Amino acid sequence: MTEAQLRESLHRAGYITDEALATTLWLAGELQRPLLVEGDAGVGKTALAAALSTARGQVLVRLQCHEGLDLSQAAYEWNYGRQLLAIRLHETRADRVQEADLFTRDYLLERPLLRAISSEQPCVLLIDEIDRADEAFEAFLLEVLADYQITVPELGTVRARHIPQVVLTSNGTRELSDALRRRCLYHYLEYPTLAREIAIVRSTLPGAEGLLIEQAVAFVQRLRREDLVKVPGLAETLDWVRALHRLALRELPDDPGAMMATLACLLKTREDRFQVGPQRVRQLLEGRRTAGVAEAAPQPT
Amino acid sequence: MNELARPLDSIAGFAALLRDHGLKVGVAEQQAMVQAALRLPLDRPARLDAAWRAIACHDARDWQRWPDLFERYWHPQRTRGASRISGQTRPSRALQQVVHDLHERLDAGSPSSRPAASDTALDAPPVESDDGGLARSQGGASRTDALHDRSLAQWLPQDLAQLERLAEAIAQSLRRRLTRRWQDQTRGRRLDVRRTLRASLRTGGLPLHPVWRTPRLERPRLFVLVDVSRSMQTHAQLFLRIARAFVTTMDARVFVFHTRLAEVTALLRSDSASVQDKVNAVTAGFTGGTRISTSVTDFHTVHARAQLTRNARVWVLSDGFDADEPAQLSDALARVRARGARITWLHPSERPPASQAMQLALARRGLIDRCLRLNSLQDLAKVAELLHGRQPLRSES
């Protein structure tokens, strides 16, 4: 698949990407390297992996990282219950079960990493929010990402039949190790520009009024320049436009009071709700009509 | 030099420039860059920008620095004031020509032209003389920089040992914060029932391997912002040395600023005579003046955005003279404080900074936790005592 075809496929899968990201995704596939995507929450990091799997027609295997994530949850675990059952069943028979019989693939529970490695078909492996996992788990990942293999002491080394396309995401709440970073290609996903965000919302919500989408996206772009604790991401924009569409609005209401109830989709902390009151909403709305809507890309955060 | 060496030299020179600016670009990255150049269609070499950026950048800071470095190397004619002064002849920097040459040589099928082979241009990138490299990093700026004549390596061993001890004492005294999260620990006081039951499966349901948990304590995350402007030139060396001690002892992140902000944590990790040169190189492109509030805003909106939490401690090492509007500093610090981070201001003067910006900041309650003097190791010892003894806030020595 060429880079242009990949970009087109992503578009069909509902993910509108710029040329730089398409090039990086294509290169990650060509060089068979994992891709580490960083950026603020809600800019579309996880959606990128989902769209990539759809675009390539491959299965998405997802590993959601969290504190305390260990090997048994991420890679594999022996099915002890089944092993015990097998022992009890064989006790009633003449042939006794051997230890080697209990440590075969039949008794191995495949968790996402092993499932991706041993998949019969090429797949996309999403390791989501790697910064939430412990450093020890990060060290374990090095073997998987460098050699695409997992060593199970009782079985030996399981090597990948097809190199999965690995996408790691991080919100930057913890510094990742240099070793992990250097094994990956890197892309920093920023908030989309006005034109791209409008295109994304149009593509996702084709039923919504065009004028409503343009005004809403312009409002969100301007809102992102405010000093908010939680800057609204693309996911919030989609939620908000969806809510406005459900309210049968064809454009943004002039009355800030009418908009305040729907801003729960965009403002997620008490401080932000306090900061963006009706007065500020009015200013943001009026700015839309006078200053010419956020043509420039939003400042990177 | 084989026929392929010219384009490879250009790429190796670019990699050397990236290394000079703190990007971690080794042989593996260089090889990946060559592979990317070969795989991309010949008609669109400009896309190498995106491809190489993905290979050479490893974090958000590298990502932001990239466009400037790329332009400076491959399109120097577009970059104002980026004159080279080394006078050395260099391989072609026309990106399109480099890619074209690479493809051409490989298409010719010469066995010696395989990029994966042990090519000297890849294995040992041409490193320019120290003077040349420094001049390039400085963008042609004068070497008579504020910090240049003061080497970090000129400290006596006993001073360094004392500094390390003080830094460790301060690191210990920063109170660890109890979090709501629990972690596995052999001597924990709460049984993790779920994991214990899970572990008991392998022993037929007998809980022979209990898993215990204990509340997790987190050490504060320290950010040190060092003012390296002209007015601070006599103190910057001490401050950087102190900052380096905290990088070593508690993995602090260190930034320098005068008109702009730049992170120098990676440079301070290695203790060598060239550290000072590299710090100079980072700040040399900055113009005169001190913009503290602009730098603090840049710090909390860009560099430490996701890490500024209640567990963060921000130390500003500055005399407080700000070229920005006086009220802006209070606002910028208030935004840092609003994220929960606690701010300590360390100044080199006898009395707290008299600038209007600082007066406004100090007048706002709850903004600056402590405003302390720091002009010597003795002052640092007092800071350690104050932090250890938890004396009242805003102590002034």
Interface residues (C-beta under 8 A of the other chain):
Chain A: E3 E19 A20 L21 T23 T24 L27 A28 E30 L31 R33 L35 E38 D40 E67 G68 S72 W78 Y80 G81 L84 N171 G172 T173 E175 L176 D178 R181 R182 C184 L185 Y186 H187 Y188 D227 V229 E271 Q299 P300 T301
Chain B: K24 G26 A28 E29 A32 Q35 A36 R39 L40 R47 D49 A50 A51 R53 A54 I55 C57 H58 D59 A60 D62 W63 Q64 R181 Q183 D184 R198 L201 R202 G204 T301 V302 R305 A306 Q307 R335 A338 R339
